[in-house]
Amino acid sequence: MSPSPKGGMTPWAIKGELILNCNCTVFCPCVVSLGKHPPTEGVCQAWSGVRIDEGHYGDSDLSGLNVGLLLEIPGMMARGGWKAAAFIDDRADQAAYLGLIEIFSGRAKGTTGLFKILVSEFMGAERQPITYENEGKTRRLTVGKKIAGEVVPVKGKREGEDIVATNTEYWMGPDITVAQANRGRVRAYGRVWDFEGRSAEICQIDWSGPEVPR
């Protein structure tokens, strides 16, 4: 892996797509409030999947890999105290595996650096077989026997167009497609969740580090 000449940090970048399903009964208020409004249920419980179309961590190629995440937030997102765990594609070689842990723990700084600030307990990372499938507008994520999810966009008034929150300052990306989960089951780290019918998001991502992209 090639560290950057400044600060010894490894340069990284990821382009692809992210889906997320949480326990909010309506669309996640964190997107527009930037974490200043509490989740609809008071606490946030969520799973997420990332499909990496193009990516690298130093010299290690991340393209074609998938990542699953488990998140638990005790109240307002911006106040921190998060618990998180990462599931890394079992097709990743050791360098890619370790690089993805650095990125999704926040230690690699850049776009995901906020995890290092907001996550008080990183519960761990493990290899799992992960599939991220697109069928039409439907997205499906399977993480071994840990996560089984399917999300679909919410239709807008204009034919063929989904509801999209655009030009936001949300950390994941400026344009968030409003979605709903057809399936959202989690059995991991002592959590047993089922968020079918609850809030979901779809976002095209373009992340990098160690500097925060402008």
CYANA upper distance limits for C-alpha pairs under 8 A (distance plus 0.5 A):
  1 MET  CA     10 THR  CA      7.82
  1 MET  CA     57 TYR  CA      7.72
  1 MET  CA     58 GLY  CA      5.10
  1 MET  CA     59 ASP  CA      5.22
  1 MET  CA     60 SER  CA      6.90
  1 MET  CA     95 ALA  CA      8.46
  2 SER  CA     10 THR  CA      6.75
  2 SER  CA     11 PRO  CA      8.12
  2 SER  CA     58 GLY  CA      5.35
  2 SER  CA     59 ASP  CA      6.43
  3 PRO  CA      8 GLY  CA      5.91
  3 PRO  CA      9 MET  CA      5.83
  3 PRO  CA     10 THR  CA      4.64
  3 PRO  CA     11 PRO  CA      7.02
  3 PRO  CA     58 GLY  CA      7.05
  4 SER  CA      8 GLY  CA      6.13
  4 SER  CA      9 MET  CA      5.98
  4 SER  CA     10 THR  CA      5.93
  4 SER  CA     11 PRO  CA      6.51
  5 PRO  CA      9 MET  CA      8.33
  9 MET  CA    108 ALA  CA      7.62
  9 MET  CA    210 PRO  CA      7.01
 10 THR  CA     57 TYR  CA      7.30
 10 THR  CA     58 GLY  CA      6.03
 10 THR  CA    108 ALA  CA      7.60
 10 THR  CA    209 GLY  CA      8.43
 10 THR  CA    210 PRO  CA      7.47
 11 PRO  CA     57 TYR  CA      6.68
 11 PRO  CA     58 GLY  CA      5.90
 11 PRO  CA    208 SER  CA      8.04
 11 PRO  CA    209 GLY  CA      6.15
 11 PRO  CA    210 PRO  CA      6.37
 12 TRP  CA     55 GLY  CA      7.84
 12 TRP  CA     56 HIS  CA      5.92
 12 TRP  CA     57 TYR  CA      4.82
 12 TRP  CA     58 GLY  CA      6.39
 12 TRP  CA    108 ALA  CA      8.47
 12 TRP  CA    208 SER  CA      5.93
 12 TRP  CA    209 GLY  CA      5.84
 12 TRP  CA    210 PRO  CA      7.55
 13 ALA  CA     54 GLU  CA      8.49
 13 ALA  CA     55 GLY  CA      5.72
 13 ALA  CA     56 HIS  CA      6.06
 13 ALA  CA     57 TYR  CA      7.24
 13 ALA  CA    206 ASP  CA      7.96
 13 ALA  CA    207 TRP  CA      6.08
 13 ALA  CA    208 SER  CA      4.53
 13 ALA  CA    209 GLY  CA      6.99
 14 ILE  CA     52 ILE  CA      6.78
 14 ILE  CA     53 ASP  CA      8.12
 14 ILE  CA     54 GLU  CA      6.41
 14 ILE  CA     55 GLY  CA      4.74
 14 ILE  CA     56 HIS  CA      7.19
 14 ILE  CA     62 LEU  CA      8.34
 14 ILE  CA    205 ILE  CA      7.87
 14 ILE  CA    206 ASP  CA      6.34
 14 ILE  CA    207 TRP  CA      5.67
 14 ILE  CA    208 SER  CA      6.72
 15 LYS  CA     52 ILE  CA      6.39
 15 LYS  CA     53 ASP  CA      6.28
 15 LYS  CA     54 GLU  CA      5.69
 15 LYS  CA     55 GLY  CA      6.63
 15 LYS  CA    204 GLN  CA      8.19
 15 LYS  CA    205 ILE  CA      5.95
 15 LYS  CA    206 ASP  CA      5.01
 15 LYS  CA    207 TRP  CA      6.92
 16 GLY  CA     50 VAL  CA      7.79
 16 GLY  CA     51 ARG  CA      6.00
 16 GLY  CA     52 ILE  CA      5.21
 16 GLY  CA     53 ASP  CA      5.29
 16 GLY  CA     54 GLU  CA      7.21
 16 GLY  CA    204 GLN  CA      6.40
 16 GLY  CA    205 ILE  CA      5.83
 16 GLY  CA    206 ASP  CA      7.32
 17 GLU  CA     50 VAL  CA      6.32
 17 GLU  CA     51 ARG  CA      5.76
 17 GLU  CA     52 ILE  CA      7.36
 17 GLU  CA     53 ASP  CA      8.36
 17 GLU  CA    202 ILE  CA      7.79
 17 GLU  CA    203 CYS  CA      6.23
 17 GLU  CA    204 GLN  CA      4.96
 17 GLU  CA    205 ILE  CA      5.93
 18 LEU  CA     48 SER  CA      7.61
 18 LEU  CA     49 GLY  CA      6.16
 18 LEU  CA     50 VAL  CA      4.98
 18 LEU  CA     51 ARG  CA      6.88
 18 LEU  CA    201 GLU  CA      8.48
 18 LEU  CA    202 ILE  CA      6.30
 18 LEU  CA    203 CYS  CA      5.69
 18 LEU  CA    204 GLN  CA      6.83
 18 LEU  CA    205 ILE  CA      7.20
 19 ILE  CA     48 SER  CA      6.06
 19 ILE  CA     49 GLY  CA      5.83
 19 ILE  CA     50 VAL  CA      7.13
 19 ILE  CA    139 ARG  CA      8.24
 19 ILE  CA    151 VAL  CA      8.12
 19 ILE  CA    200 ALA  CA      7.70
 19 ILE  CA    201 GLU  CA      6.05
 19 ILE  CA    202 ILE  CA      5.11
 19 ILE  CA    203 CYS  CA      6.98
 20 LEU  CA     46 ALA  CA      7.42
 20 LEU  CA     47 TRP  CA      6.33
 20 LEU  CA     48 SER  CA      4.70
 20 LEU  CA     49 GLY  CA      6.99
 20 LEU  CA    200 ALA  CA      5.86
 20 LEU  CA    201 GLU  CA      5.67
 20 LEU  CA    202 ILE  CA      7.23
 21 ASN  CA     46 ALA  CA      6.09
 21 ASN  CA     47 TRP  CA      6.15
 21 ASN  CA     48 SER  CA      6.90
 21 ASN  CA    151 VAL  CA      8.10
 21 ASN  CA    180 GLN  CA      8.08
 21 ASN  CA    181 ALA  CA      6.97
 21 ASN  CA    184 GLY  CA      7.29
 21 ASN  CA    195 PHE  CA      7.64
 21 ASN  CA    198 ARG  CA      7.56
 21 ASN  CA    199 SER  CA      6.33
 21 ASN  CA    200 ALA  CA      4.72
 21 ASN  CA    201 GLU  CA      7.09
 22 CYS  CA     28 CYS  CA      8.32
 22 CYS  CA     44 CYS  CA      7.19
 22 CYS  CA     45 GLN  CA      6.03
 22 CYS  CA     46 ALA  CA      4.58
 22 CYS  CA     47 TRP  CA      7.04
 22 CYS  CA    195 PHE  CA      7.09
 22 CYS  CA    198 ARG  CA      7.07
 22 CYS  CA    199 SER  CA      6.23
 22 CYS  CA    200 ALA  CA      6.83
 23 ASN  CA     41 GLU  CA      7.65
 23 ASN  CA     44 CYS  CA      6.88
 23 ASN  CA     45 GLN  CA      6.21
 23 ASN  CA     46 ALA  CA      7.07
 23 ASN  CA    195 PHE  CA      6.23
 23 ASN  CA    198 ARG  CA      6.35
 23 ASN  CA    199 SER  CA      7.13
 24 CYS  CA     28 CYS  CA      6.51
 24 CYS  CA     39 PRO  CA      6.70
 24 CYS  CA     40 THR  CA      5.66
 24 CYS  CA     41 GLU  CA      6.53
 24 CYS  CA     44 CYS  CA      7.77
 24 CYS  CA    198 ARG  CA      6.48
 24 CYS  CA    199 SER  CA      5.95
 25 THR  CA     40 THR  CA      6.95
 25 THR  CA     41 GLU  CA      8.04
 25 THR  CA    197 GLY  CA      8.43
 25 THR  CA    198 ARG  CA      5.69
 25 THR  CA    199 SER  CA      6.47
 26 VAL  CA     40 THR  CA      7.84
 26 VAL  CA    198 ARG  CA      7.24
 26 VAL  CA    199 SER  CA      5.98
 27 PHE  CA    178 VAL  CA      7.27
 27 PHE  CA    179 ALA  CA      8.25
 27 PHE  CA    199 SER  CA      5.51
 27 PHE  CA    200 ALA  CA      7.46
 28 CYS  CA     39 PRO  CA      7.27
 28 CYS  CA     40 THR  CA      8.07
 28 CYS  CA    199 SER  CA      6.76
 28 CYS  CA    200 ALA  CA      8.07
 29 PRO  CA     33 SER  CA      6.58
 29 PRO  CA     34 LEU  CA      8.50
 29 PRO  CA     35 GLY  CA      8.04
 29 PRO  CA     37 HIS  CA      6.80
 29 PRO  CA     38 PRO  CA      7.75
 29 PRO  CA     39 PRO  CA      6.86
 29 PRO  CA     40 THR  CA      8.00
 30 CYS  CA     34 LEU  CA      5.53
 30 CYS  CA     35 GLY  CA      4.92
 30 CYS  CA     36 LYS  CA      7.41
 30 CYS  CA     37 HIS  CA      6.74
 30 CYS  CA     38 PRO  CA      7.82
 30 CYS  CA     39 PRO  CA      7.57
 30 CYS  CA     77 MET  CA      7.49
 31 VAL  CA     35 GLY  CA      7.64
 31 VAL  CA    168 THR  CA      8.01
 31 VAL  CA    170 TYR  CA      6.20
 32 VAL  CA    168 THR  CA      7.24
 32 VAL  CA    169 GLU  CA      8.36
 32 VAL  CA    170 TYR  CA      7.70
 33 SER  CA     37 HIS  CA      6.23
 34 LEU  CA     77 MET  CA      8.30
 34 LEU  CA     78 ALA  CA      7.83
 34 LEU  CA    169 GLU  CA      7.87
 34 LEU  CA    170 TYR  CA      6.61
 35 GLY  CA     76 MET  CA      6.09
 35 GLY  CA     77 MET  CA      4.89
 35 GLY  CA     78 ALA  CA      5.26
 35 GLY  CA     79 ARG  CA      8.42
 36 LYS  CA     76 MET  CA      6.40
 36 LYS  CA     77 MET  CA      7.36
 36 LYS  CA     78 ALA  CA      6.62
 37 HIS  CA     76 MET  CA      6.41
 37 HIS  CA     77 MET  CA      8.37
 38 PRO  CA     42 GLY  CA      6.34
 38 PRO  CA     43 VAL  CA      7.78
 38 PRO  CA     75 GLY  CA      6.10
 38 PRO  CA     76 MET  CA      4.91
 38 PRO  CA     77 MET  CA      7.65
 39 PRO  CA     43 VAL  CA      6.24
 39 PRO  CA     44 CYS  CA      6.37
 39 PRO  CA     75 GLY  CA      7.19
 39 PRO  CA     76 MET  CA      7.25
 42 GLY  CA     74 PRO  CA      8.02
 42 GLY  CA     75 GLY  CA      6.20
 43 VAL  CA     72 GLU  CA      8.17
 43 VAL  CA     73 ILE  CA      6.40
 43 VAL  CA     74 PRO  CA      5.32
 43 VAL  CA     75 GLY  CA      5.22
 43 VAL  CA     76 MET  CA      8.19
 44 CYS  CA     71 LEU  CA      8.21
 44 CYS  CA     72 GLU  CA      6.13
 44 CYS  CA     73 ILE  CA      5.35
 44 CYS  CA     74 PRO  CA      6.90
 44 CYS  CA     75 GLY  CA      7.18
 45 GLN  CA     70 LEU  CA      8.45
 45 GLN  CA     71 LEU  CA      6.40
 45 GLN  CA     72 GLU  CA      5.11
 45 GLN  CA     73 ILE  CA      6.96
 46 ALA  CA     70 LEU  CA      6.51
 46 ALA  CA     71 LEU  CA      5.59
 46 ALA  CA     72 GLU  CA      6.87
 47 TRP  CA     68 GLY  CA      7.85
 47 TRP  CA     69 LEU  CA      6.04
 47 TRP  CA     70 LEU  CA      5.12
 47 TRP  CA     71 LEU  CA      6.60
 47 TRP  CA    147 ILE  CA      8.18
 47 TRP  CA    184 GLY  CA      8.47
 47 TRP  CA    186 VAL  CA      8.03
 48 SER  CA     68 GLY  CA      6.17
 48 SER  CA     69 LEU  CA      5.45
 48 SER  CA     70 LEU  CA      7.03
 49 GLY  CA     66 ASN  CA      7.75
 49 GLY  CA     67 VAL  CA      6.21
 49 GLY  CA     68 GLY  CA      4.98
 49 GLY  CA     69 LEU  CA      6.75
 49 GLY  CA    132 TYR  CA      7.94
 49 GLY  CA    141 LEU  CA      6.99
 50 VAL  CA     66 ASN  CA      6.08
 50 VAL  CA     67 VAL  CA      5.57
 50 VAL  CA     68 GLY  CA      6.87
 50 VAL  CA    132 TYR  CA      8.29
 51 ARG  CA     64 GLY  CA      7.77
 51 ARG  CA     65 LEU  CA      7.03
 51 ARG  CA     66 ASN  CA      5.28
 51 ARG  CA     67 VAL  CA      7.28
 51 ARG  CA    132 TYR  CA      6.89
 52 ILE  CA     62 LEU  CA      7.45
 52 ILE  CA     63 SER  CA      6.11
 52 ILE  CA     64 GLY  CA      5.98
 52 ILE  CA     65 LEU  CA      5.98
 52 ILE  CA     66 ASN  CA      6.40
 53 ASP  CA     63 SER  CA      5.78
 53 ASP  CA     64 GLY  CA      5.86
 53 ASP  CA     65 LEU  CA      8.09
 54 GLU  CA     62 LEU  CA      7.27
 54 GLU  CA     63 SER  CA      4.87
 54 GLU  CA     64 GLY  CA      7.40
 55 GLY  CA     61 ASP  CA      6.67
 55 GLY  CA     62 LEU  CA      5.22
 55 GLY  CA     63 SER  CA      5.40
 56 HIS  CA     60 SER  CA      5.95
 56 HIS  CA     61 ASP  CA      5.04
 56 HIS  CA     62 LEU  CA      5.36
 56 HIS  CA     63 SER  CA      7.49
 57 TYR  CA     61 ASP  CA      7.17
 57 TYR  CA     62 LEU  CA      7.51
 57 TYR  CA     96 ALA  CA      7.57
 57 TYR  CA     99 GLY  CA      6.23
 57 TYR  CA    100 LEU  CA      8.14
 60 SER  CA     95 ALA  CA      6.79
 60 SER  CA     96 ALA  CA      6.24
 60 SER  CA     99 GLY  CA      8.34
 61 ASP  CA     96 ALA  CA      7.31
 62 LEU  CA     92 ALA  CA      8.19
 62 LEU  CA     96 ALA  CA      6.68
 65 LEU  CA     89 ASP  CA      6.54
 65 LEU  CA     91 ARG  CA      7.74
 65 LEU  CA     92 ALA  CA      7.37
 66 ASN  CA     88 ILE  CA      7.33
 66 ASN  CA     89 ASP  CA      5.87
 66 ASN  CA    130 ILE  CA      6.73
 66 ASN  CA    131 THR  CA      7.53
 66 ASN  CA    132 TYR  CA      7.41
 67 VAL  CA     86 ALA  CA      7.65
 67 VAL  CA     87 PHE  CA      6.21
 67 VAL  CA     88 ILE  CA      5.51
 67 VAL  CA     89 ASP  CA      6.41
 67 VAL  CA    130 ILE  CA      7.64
 68 GLY  CA     86 ALA  CA      6.35
 68 GLY  CA     87 PHE  CA      5.28
 68 GLY  CA     88 ILE  CA      7.11
 68 GLY  CA    130 ILE  CA      8.04
 68 GLY  CA    143 VAL  CA      7.20
 69 LEU  CA     84 ALA  CA      7.65
 69 LEU  CA     85 ALA  CA      6.31
 69 LEU  CA     86 ALA  CA      5.18
 69 LEU  CA     87 PHE  CA      6.59
 70 LEU  CA     84 ALA  CA      5.99
 70 LEU  CA     85 ALA  CA      5.69
 70 LEU  CA     86 ALA  CA      7.00
 71 LEU  CA     82 TRP  CA      7.52
 71 LEU  CA     83 LYS  CA      6.36
 71 LEU  CA     84 ALA  CA      5.13
 71 LEU  CA     85 ALA  CA      7.34
 72 GLU  CA     82 TRP  CA      6.18
 72 GLU  CA     83 LYS  CA      5.58
 72 GLU  CA     84 ALA  CA      6.90
 73 ILE  CA     77 MET  CA      6.98
 73 ILE  CA     80 GLY  CA      7.83
 73 ILE  CA     81 GLY  CA      7.00
 73 ILE  CA     82 TRP  CA      5.06
 73 ILE  CA     83 LYS  CA      6.98
 74 PRO  CA     81 GLY  CA      7.07
 74 PRO  CA     82 TRP  CA      7.24
 75 GLY  CA     79 ARG  CA      7.92
 76 MET  CA     80 GLY  CA      8.05
 77 MET  CA     82 TRP  CA      8.48
 78 ALA  CA    118 LEU  CA      7.89
 79 ARG  CA    118 LEU  CA      7.77
 80 GLY  CA    117 ILE  CA      7.81
 80 GLY  CA    118 LEU  CA      4.62
 80 GLY  CA    119 VAL  CA      6.74
 80 GLY  CA    120 SER  CA      7.68
 81 GLY  CA    118 LEU  CA      6.51
 81 GLY  CA    119 VAL  CA      6.22
 81 GLY  CA    120 SER  CA      5.51
 81 GLY  CA    121 GLU  CA      8.08
 82 TRP  CA    118 LEU  CA      6.42
 82 TRP  CA    119 VAL  CA      4.80
 82 TRP  CA    120 SER  CA      6.04
 82 TRP  CA    121 GLU  CA      7.08
 83 LYS  CA    119 VAL  CA      6.18
 83 LYS  CA    120 SER  CA      6.71
 83 LYS  CA    121 GLU  CA      5.30
 83 LYS  CA    122 PHE  CA      6.33
 83 LYS  CA    123 MET  CA      7.23
 84 ALA  CA    119 VAL  CA      7.22
 84 ALA  CA    121 GLU  CA      7.02
 84 ALA  CA    122 PHE  CA      5.48
 84 ALA  CA    123 MET  CA      6.30
 84 ALA  CA    124 GLY  CA      8.10
 85 ALA  CA    122 PHE  CA      6.34
 85 ALA  CA    123 MET  CA      5.62
 85 ALA  CA    124 GLY  CA      5.58
 85 ALA  CA    125 ALA  CA      6.28
 86 ALA  CA    101 ILE  CA      7.89
 86 ALA  CA    104 PHE  CA      7.63
 86 ALA  CA    124 GLY  CA      6.96
 86 ALA  CA    125 ALA  CA      5.12
 86 ALA  CA    126 GLU  CA      7.19
 87 PHE  CA    125 ALA  CA      6.10
 87 PHE  CA    126 GLU  CA      5.66
 87 PHE  CA    127 ARG  CA      6.25
 87 PHE  CA    128 GLN  CA      6.55
 87 PHE  CA    143 VAL  CA      7.96
 88 ILE  CA     92 ALA  CA      7.96
 88 ILE  CA     97 TYR  CA      7.07
 88 ILE  CA    100 LEU  CA      7.83
 88 ILE  CA    101 ILE  CA      8.39
 88 ILE  CA    125 ALA  CA      7.55
 88 ILE  CA    126 GLU  CA      6.50
 88 ILE  CA    127 ARG  CA      5.28
 88 ILE  CA    128 GLN  CA      6.48
 88 ILE  CA    130 ILE  CA      8.20
 89 ASP  CA     97 TYR  CA      8.34
 89 ASP  CA    127 ARG  CA      6.35
 89 ASP  CA    128 GLN  CA      6.06
 89 ASP  CA    129 PRO  CA      6.19
 89 ASP  CA    130 ILE  CA      5.98
 90 ASP  CA    127 ARG  CA      5.45
 90 ASP  CA    128 GLN  CA      5.62
 90 ASP  CA    129 PRO  CA      5.77
 90 ASP  CA    130 ILE  CA      7.82
 91 ARG  CA    129 PRO  CA      8.10
 92 ALA  CA     96 ALA  CA      6.03
 92 ALA  CA     97 TYR  CA      6.03
 93 ASP  CA     97 TYR  CA      6.51
 94 GLN  CA     98 LEU  CA      6.64
 95 ALA  CA     99 GLY  CA      6.56
 96 ALA  CA    100 LEU  CA      6.53
 97 TYR  CA    101 ILE  CA      6.91
 98 LEU  CA    102 GLU  CA      6.86
 99 GLY  CA    103 ILE  CA      6.80
100 LEU  CA    104 PHE  CA      6.55
101 ILE  CA    105 SER  CA      6.27
101 ILE  CA    125 ALA  CA      7.51
102 GLU  CA    106 GLY  CA      6.75
102 GLU  CA    107 ARG  CA      5.66
102 GLU  CA    108 ALA  CA      5.66
103 ILE  CA    107 ARG  CA      6.77
103 ILE  CA    108 ALA  CA      5.46
103 ILE  CA    109 LYS  CA      7.67
103 ILE  CA    112 THR  CA      6.98
103 ILE  CA    113 GLY  CA      8.26
104 PHE  CA    112 THR  CA      6.94
104 PHE  CA    115 PHE  CA      7.85
105 SER  CA    112 THR  CA      8.21
105 SER  CA    113 GLY  CA      8.32
105 SER  CA    115 PHE  CA      6.54
105 SER  CA    116 LYS  CA      6.79
105 SER  CA    122 PHE  CA      7.58
106 GLY  CA    110 GLY  CA      8.44
106 GLY  CA    112 THR  CA      5.66
106 GLY  CA    113 GLY  CA      4.64
106 GLY  CA    114 LEU  CA      6.77
106 GLY  CA    115 PHE  CA      5.19
106 GLY  CA    116 LYS  CA      5.02
106 GLY  CA    117 ILE  CA      8.41
107 ARG  CA    113 GLY  CA      6.86
107 ARG  CA    116 LYS  CA      6.59
108 ALA  CA    112 THR  CA      8.15
108 ALA  CA    113 GLY  CA      7.07
108 ALA  CA    209 GLY  CA      7.25
108 ALA  CA    210 PRO  CA      6.45
109 LYS  CA    113 GLY  CA      4.35
109 LYS  CA    114 LEU  CA      8.07
109 LYS  CA    116 LYS  CA      8.41
109 LYS  CA    209 GLY  CA      6.27
109 LYS  CA    210 PRO  CA      5.19
109 LYS  CA    211 GLU  CA      7.29
109 LYS  CA    212 VAL  CA      8.01
110 GLY  CA    207 TRP  CA      8.12
110 GLY  CA    208 SER  CA      6.19
110 GLY  CA    209 GLY  CA      4.22
110 GLY  CA    210 PRO  CA      4.73
110 GLY  CA    211 GLU  CA      5.15
110 GLY  CA    212 VAL  CA      4.72
110 GLY  CA    213 PRO  CA      7.53
111 THR  CA    171 TRP  CA      7.71
111 THR  CA    172 MET  CA      8.40
111 THR  CA    207 TRP  CA      6.07
111 THR  CA    208 SER  CA      6.34
111 THR  CA    209 GLY  CA      6.79
111 THR  CA    210 PRO  CA      8.36
111 THR  CA    211 GLU  CA      8.21
111 THR  CA    212 VAL  CA      5.88
111 THR  CA    213 PRO  CA      7.40
112 THR  CA    116 LYS  CA      8.48
112 THR  CA    207 TRP  CA      8.30
113 GLY  CA    117 ILE  CA      7.72
114 LEU  CA    118 LEU  CA      6.54
115 PHE  CA    119 VAL  CA      5.75
116 LYS  CA    120 SER  CA      8.43
123 MET  CA    189 TYR  CA      8.46
128 GLN  CA    143 VAL  CA      6.69
128 GLN  CA    144 GLY  CA      6.11
129 PRO  CA    142 THR  CA      8.43
129 PRO  CA    143 VAL  CA      6.44
129 PRO  CA    144 GLY  CA      5.76
130 ILE  CA    141 LEU  CA      7.76
130 ILE  CA    142 THR  CA      6.06
130 ILE  CA    143 VAL  CA      5.06
130 ILE  CA    144 GLY  CA      6.81
131 THR  CA    140 ARG  CA      8.26
131 THR  CA    141 LEU  CA      6.20
131 THR  CA    142 THR  CA      5.76
131 THR  CA    143 VAL  CA      7.26
132 TYR  CA    139 ARG  CA      7.66
132 TYR  CA    140 ARG  CA      6.16
132 TYR  CA    141 LEU  CA      5.15
132 TYR  CA    142 THR  CA      7.22
133 GLU  CA    139 ARG  CA      6.16
133 GLU  CA    140 ARG  CA      5.55
133 GLU  CA    141 LEU  CA      7.04
134 ASN  CA    138 THR  CA      6.26
134 ASN  CA    139 ARG  CA      5.20
134 ASN  CA    140 ARG  CA      7.02
135 GLU  CA    139 ARG  CA      6.97
137 LYS  CA    152 VAL  CA      6.75
137 LYS  CA    153 PRO  CA      7.38
138 THR  CA    150 GLU  CA      7.48
138 THR  CA    151 VAL  CA      6.48
138 THR  CA    152 VAL  CA      5.35
138 THR  CA    153 PRO  CA      7.99
139 ARG  CA    150 GLU  CA      6.08
139 ARG  CA    151 VAL  CA      5.90
139 ARG  CA    152 VAL  CA      6.99
140 ARG  CA    148 ALA  CA      8.27
140 ARG  CA    149 GLY  CA      6.13
140 ARG  CA    150 GLU  CA      4.81
140 ARG  CA    151 VAL  CA      7.09
141 LEU  CA    147 ILE  CA      7.82
141 LEU  CA    148 ALA  CA      6.45
141 LEU  CA    149 GLY  CA      5.55
141 LEU  CA    150 GLU  CA      6.82
142 THR  CA    146 LYS  CA      8.30
142 THR  CA    147 ILE  CA      6.09
142 THR  CA    148 ALA  CA      5.24
142 THR  CA    149 GLY  CA      6.91
143 VAL  CA    147 ILE  CA      5.39
143 VAL  CA    148 ALA  CA      7.07
145 LYS  CA    187 ARG  CA      7.78
146 LYS  CA    186 VAL  CA      6.12
146 LYS  CA    187 ARG  CA      5.40
146 LYS  CA    188 ALA  CA      5.91
147 ILE  CA    184 GLY  CA      7.89
147 ILE  CA    185 ARG  CA      6.17
147 ILE  CA    186 VAL  CA      5.12
147 ILE  CA    187 ARG  CA      7.02
147 ILE  CA    188 ALA  CA      8.30
148 ALA  CA    183 ARG  CA      7.40
148 ALA  CA    184 GLY  CA      6.44
148 ALA  CA    185 ARG  CA      5.71
148 ALA  CA    186 VAL  CA      7.19
149 GLY  CA    181 ALA  CA      7.77
149 GLY  CA    182 ASN  CA      7.99
149 GLY  CA    183 ARG  CA      5.34
149 GLY  CA    184 GLY  CA      4.86
149 GLY  CA    185 ARG  CA      6.73
150 GLU  CA    181 ALA  CA      6.20
150 GLU  CA    182 ASN  CA      5.89
150 GLU  CA    183 ARG  CA      5.38
150 GLU  CA    184 GLY  CA      7.01
151 VAL  CA    179 ALA  CA      6.91
151 VAL  CA    180 GLN  CA      6.02
151 VAL  CA    181 ALA  CA      4.73
151 VAL  CA    182 ASN  CA      6.16
151 VAL  CA    183 ARG  CA      7.43
151 VAL  CA    200 ALA  CA      7.10
151 VAL  CA    201 GLU  CA      8.46
152 VAL  CA    179 ALA  CA      5.84
152 VAL  CA    180 GLN  CA      6.09
152 VAL  CA    181 ALA  CA      6.90
152 VAL  CA    182 ASN  CA      7.68
153 PRO  CA    162 ASP  CA      6.60
153 PRO  CA    163 ILE  CA      7.86
153 PRO  CA    177 THR  CA      7.04
153 PRO  CA    178 VAL  CA      6.30
153 PRO  CA    179 ALA  CA      4.47
153 PRO  CA    180 GLN  CA      6.84
153 PRO  CA    201 GLU  CA      8.40
153 PRO  CA    202 ILE  CA      8.16
154 VAL  CA    162 ASP  CA      6.24
154 VAL  CA    163 ILE  CA      6.50
154 VAL  CA    177 THR  CA      8.50
154 VAL  CA    178 VAL  CA      6.30
154 VAL  CA    179 ALA  CA      5.44
154 VAL  CA    180 GLN  CA      7.07
155 LYS  CA    160 GLY  CA      7.89
155 LYS  CA    161 GLU  CA      6.80
155 LYS  CA    162 ASP  CA      4.98
155 LYS  CA    163 ILE  CA      6.54
156 GLY  CA    160 GLY  CA      8.15
156 GLY  CA    161 GLU  CA      6.02
156 GLY  CA    162 ASP  CA      5.20
156 GLY  CA    163 ILE  CA      5.46
157 LYS  CA    161 GLU  CA      7.91
162 ASP  CA    177 THR  CA      7.58
162 ASP  CA    178 VAL  CA      7.99
163 ILE  CA    177 THR  CA      6.56
163 ILE  CA    178 VAL  CA      6.08
164 VAL  CA    175 ASP  CA      7.09
164 VAL  CA    176 ILE  CA      6.09
164 VAL  CA    177 THR  CA      4.80
164 VAL  CA    178 VAL  CA      6.21
165 ALA  CA    174 PRO  CA      8.44
165 ALA  CA    175 ASP  CA      6.12
165 ALA  CA    176 ILE  CA      5.62
165 ALA  CA    177 THR  CA      6.76
165 ALA  CA    178 VAL  CA      7.66
166 THR  CA    174 PRO  CA      6.42
166 THR  CA    175 ASP  CA      4.82
166 THR  CA    176 ILE  CA      6.95
167 ASN  CA    174 PRO  CA      5.36
167 ASN  CA    175 ASP  CA      6.43
168 THR  CA    173 GLY  CA      7.96
168 THR  CA    174 PRO  CA      5.00
168 THR  CA    175 ASP  CA      6.92
169 GLU  CA    173 GLY  CA      7.69
169 GLU  CA    174 PRO  CA      6.21
170 TYR  CA    174 PRO  CA      6.48
172 MET  CA    203 CYS  CA      7.66
172 MET  CA    205 ILE  CA      7.01
173 GLY  CA    203 CYS  CA      7.09
173 GLY  CA    204 GLN  CA      7.40
173 GLY  CA    205 ILE  CA      6.48
173 GLY  CA    206 ASP  CA      8.00
175 ASP  CA    203 CYS  CA      7.04
175 ASP  CA    204 GLN  CA      8.09
176 ILE  CA    201 GLU  CA      6.87
176 ILE  CA    202 ILE  CA      6.39
176 ILE  CA    203 CYS  CA      5.62
176 ILE  CA    204 GLN  CA      8.45
177 THR  CA    201 GLU  CA      6.20
177 THR  CA    202 ILE  CA      5.51
177 THR  CA    203 CYS  CA      6.82
178 VAL  CA    199 SER  CA      8.45
178 VAL  CA    200 ALA  CA      7.05
178 VAL  CA    201 GLU  CA      5.83
178 VAL  CA    202 ILE  CA      7.37
179 ALA  CA    199 SER  CA      6.92
179 ALA  CA    200 ALA  CA      5.11
179 ALA  CA    201 GLU  CA      5.61
179 ALA  CA    202 ILE  CA      7.28
180 GLN  CA    197 GLY  CA      6.43
180 GLN  CA    198 ARG  CA      6.28
180 GLN  CA    199 SER  CA      5.53
180 GLN  CA    200 ALA  CA      5.19
180 GLN  CA    201 GLU  CA      7.90
181 ALA  CA    195 PHE  CA      7.48
181 ALA  CA    196 GLU  CA      5.74
181 ALA  CA    197 GLY  CA      5.57
181 ALA  CA    198 ARG  CA      6.21
181 ALA  CA    199 SER  CA      7.04
181 ALA  CA    200 ALA  CA      6.39
182 ASN  CA    196 GLU  CA      5.81
182 ASN  CA    197 GLY  CA      6.34
183 ARG  CA    194 ASP  CA      8.11
183 ARG  CA    195 PHE  CA      7.30
183 ARG  CA    196 GLU  CA      5.14
183 ARG  CA    197 GLY  CA      7.85
184 GLY  CA    193 TRP  CA      8.08
184 GLY  CA    194 ASP  CA      5.84
184 GLY  CA    195 PHE  CA      5.24
184 GLY  CA    196 GLU  CA      5.64
185 ARG  CA    192 VAL  CA      8.01
185 ARG  CA    193 TRP  CA      6.07
185 ARG  CA    194 ASP  CA      4.98
185 ARG  CA    195 PHE  CA      6.97
185 ARG  CA    196 GLU  CA      8.09
186 VAL  CA    191 ARG  CA      7.31
186 VAL  CA    192 VAL  CA      6.00
186 VAL  CA    193 TRP  CA      5.47
186 VAL  CA    194 ASP  CA      6.99
187 ARG  CA    191 ARG  CA      6.06
187 ARG  CA    192 VAL  CA      5.20
187 ARG  CA    193 TRP  CA      7.24
188 ALA  CA    192 VAL  CA      7.41
207 TRP  CA    213 PRO  CA      7.97
208 SER  CA    212 VAL  CA      7.56
208 SER  CA    213 PRO  CA      7.17
209 GLY  CA    213 PRO  CA      7.87
